[in-house]
């Protein structure tokens, strides 16, 4: 059984990060599903995929490691706004991850 068959982020697991590791709580214990070269700062389920971002380039598909968007920047927060994946870049701007569009400051990350 492959990892993607065991872990379905939309249905069955609690995902969390610690340092550069990404874990799910499944089957009554934590399981490491990915590690990154830098500290993981954000996890987000978006369009059925678990995504991560942090002190490394791009927003990544957590299970495959593929950079799915925003490969030029590091991202400290991820969220969904009006169907778009948005994040906070190192410049502290809230931007759409795919297009780089800067939001006007009406949104806040808590």
C-alpha positions, -999 to 999 in steps of 0.1 A, spaced: 0 0 0 14 34 -10 15 64 13 -11 82 -8 -35 53 -4 -30 52 34 -33 90 40 -62 109 26 -61 145 40 -97 152 32 -111 123 51 -90 107 78 -59 124 93 -48 153 115 -17 169 99 9 188 119 45 199 116 74 201 140 107 216 128 113 203 93 90 173 96 54 169 85 33 143 104 -2 129 104 -19 114 134 -33 82 121 -38 47 134 -33 60 170 2 73 165 21 100 146 36 91 112 62 112 94 50 117 59 76 142 47 107 162 56 119 195 42 153 213 41 139 242 62 113 247 90 77 240 79 56 270 88 23 263 70 0 234 61 -32 238 41 -56 214 24 -64 230 -10 -82 214 -39 -79 180 -23 -42 182 -17 -22 187 15 2 216 8 31 229 29 53 259 29 81 274 51 118 283 51 123 268 17 112 278 -19 77 272 -31 45 258 -19 48 220 -21 24 190 -24 33 174 9 29 138 -3 49 141 -35 73 170 -26 64 187 -60 65 225 -60 30 234 -71 32 272 -70 51 302 -57 85 286 -64 103 320 -63 94 327 -27 93 313 8 58 313 24 50 317 61 12 313 60 -13 297 37 -51 302 34 -79 301 9 -97 334 -1 -125 334 -27 -112 301 -40 -76 312 -44 -46 300 -25 -31 330 -7 -1 333 15 23 356 32 56 361 15 89 371 32 80 407 23 50 404 46 26 409 17 -6 388 14 -5 375 -21 -21 350 -44 4 322 -45 -2 314 -82 -3 349 -97 16 370 -71 -13 395 -69 -9 415 -37 -40 420 -16 -50 454 -4 -46 447 33 -83 439 41 -73 403 51 -55 393 82 -39 360 91 -45 350 128 
